[in-house]
Amino acid sequence: MCKSPFLWGMAAGILVGVTAELIVCPRPKCRKTAVGQAMQRMGNALDTAMEAVAKKLE
């Protein structure tokens, strides 16, 4: 089972993904701030959507 092409492909994909992430964002702080900024944007979008719905319900 260890020699199946699917498992080799999955392993290669994981290795390439981890390597690309380390090249783009070598420090953990960079990854944390990127996630934090994305969460902030999602929160702002949700707040805006909720305000729009509340105004239409009035």
SULPECOR-V318991 format. One record per residue. N is the residue number from 1. RES is the residue in one small letter. PSI is psi in radians with two decimals (none if undefined). OMEGA is omega in whole degrees, -180 to 180 (NA if undefined). Layout:
n:res:psi:omega
N:RES:PSI:OMEGA
N:RES:PSI:OMEGA
This chain:
n:res:psi:omega
1:m:-0.50:-179
2:c:-0.33:-177
3:k:0.22:-179
4:s:2.51:-178
5:p:-0.56:-180
6:f:-0.81:-179
7:l:-0.67:177
8:w:-0.70:179
9:g:-0.72:178
10:m:-0.77:179
11:a:-0.75:179
12:a:-0.70:179
13:g:-0.73:178
14:i:-0.77:180
15:l:-0.77:179
16:v:-0.72:180
17:g:-0.79:179
18:v:-0.73:179
19:t:-0.76:179
20:a:-0.70:179
21:e:-0.71:180
22:l:-0.56:178
23:i:-0.75:-177
24:v:-0.78:-176
25:c:1.48:-174
26:p:-0.41:-178
27:r:2.52:179
28:p:-0.53:-179
29:k:-0.67:180
30:c:-0.77:180
31:r:-0.70:-179
32:k:-0.75:-179
33:t:-0.60:178
34:a:-0.73:179
35:v:-0.72:179
36:g:-0.72:179
37:q:-0.69:179
38:a:-0.71:178
39:m:-0.67:178
40:q:-0.75:179
41:r:-0.73:179
42:m:-0.70:178
43:g:-0.75:178
44:n:-0.73:179
45:a:-0.71:179
46:l:-0.72:177
47:d:-0.77:179
48:t:-0.74:179
49:a:-0.73:180
50:m:-0.66:177
51:e:-0.72:180
52:a:-0.73:179
53:v:-0.72:-180
54:a:-0.68:179
55:k:-0.64:180
56:k:-0.48:180
57:l:-0.33:-179
58:e:none:NA
